[in-house]
């Protein structure tokens, strides 16, 4: 998947407020590898949900920073 396409996909799944837990499906078409799992209001809740998954490295927490930048962890 090209970095540019992955960036656009991450931006489209980033909420205006709160935090989205997003899964990565490496077997899906390049333009559909990310999918929304759940939205959280609290960052710690999103991180806990990610850590409780079978393969935490296959998930991202997406959110906007204080300056409106798109961030992920």
C-alpha positions as CSV (number, residue, x, y, z in Angstrom):
1,X,0.0,0.0,0.0
2,X,1.4,3.4,-0.9
3,X,2.2,5.7,2.0
4,X,0.1,8.4,0.3
5,X,-3.0,6.2,0.1
6,X,-2.5,4.9,3.6
7,X,-2.3,8.5,4.8
8,X,-5.6,9.4,3.1
9,X,-7.3,6.4,4.6
10,X,-6.0,7.2,8.1
11,X,-7.2,10.8,7.8
12,X,-10.7,9.7,6.6
13,X,-11.0,7.5,9.8
14,X,-9.7,10.1,12.2
15,X,-12.5,11.6,14.3
16,X,-13.0,15.3,14.9
17,X,-13.0,14.6,18.7
18,X,-12.2,11.5,20.7
19,X,-10.2,8.5,19.5
20,X,-10.9,5.7,17.0
21,X,-9.6,2.2,17.3
22,X,-8.9,1.1,13.7
23,X,-7.9,-2.4,12.5
24,X,-5.4,-3.0,9.6
25,X,-6.4,-5.8,7.2
26,X,-3.3,-6.5,5.1
27,X,-5.1,-8.9,2.8
28,X,-7.7,-6.4,1.7
29,X,-7.5,-4.2,-1.4
30,X,-5.0,-1.3,-1.0
31,X,-7.8,1.3,-0.6
32,X,-9.6,-0.6,2.1
33,X,-7.0,-1.9,4.5
34,X,-8.2,0.2,7.5
35,X,-11.6,-0.4,9.2
36,X,-13.2,1.2,12.2
37,X,-13.5,-1.0,15.3
38,X,-14.8,1.4,17.9
39,X,-14.9,5.1,19.0
40,X,-13.7,6.2,22.4
41,X,-14.0,9.5,24.2
42,X,-11.0,8.8,26.4
43,X,-7.5,8.1,25.1
44,X,-6.7,5.5,27.8
45,X,-9.8,3.5,26.9
46,X,-8.7,3.3,23.3
47,X,-5.2,2.2,24.3
48,X,-6.6,-0.4,26.7
49,X,-8.8,-1.8,23.9
50,X,-5.9,-1.9,21.6
51,X,-3.7,-3.7,24.1
52,X,-6.4,-6.3,24.9
53,X,-6.5,-7.4,21.2
54,X,-4.9,-10.7,20.2
55,X,-2.4,-8.9,17.9
56,X,-2.2,-5.2,19.1
57,X,0.3,-4.3,16.4
58,X,-2.4,-4.8,13.8
59,X,-4.4,-1.9,15.3
60,X,-4.1,1.9,15.4
61,X,-5.6,4.6,17.6
62,X,-6.4,7.6,15.4
63,X,-7.0,11.1,16.7
64,X,-6.5,14.8,16.0
65,X,-3.8,16.7,17.8
66,X,-4.4,20.1,19.4
67,X,-3.3,21.8,16.2
68,X,-5.6,19.7,14.0
69,X,-2.8,17.4,12.9
70,X,-3.7,13.7,12.2
71,X,-2.0,11.5,14.8
72,X,-1.8,7.7,15.4
73,X,-0.4,5.4,17.9
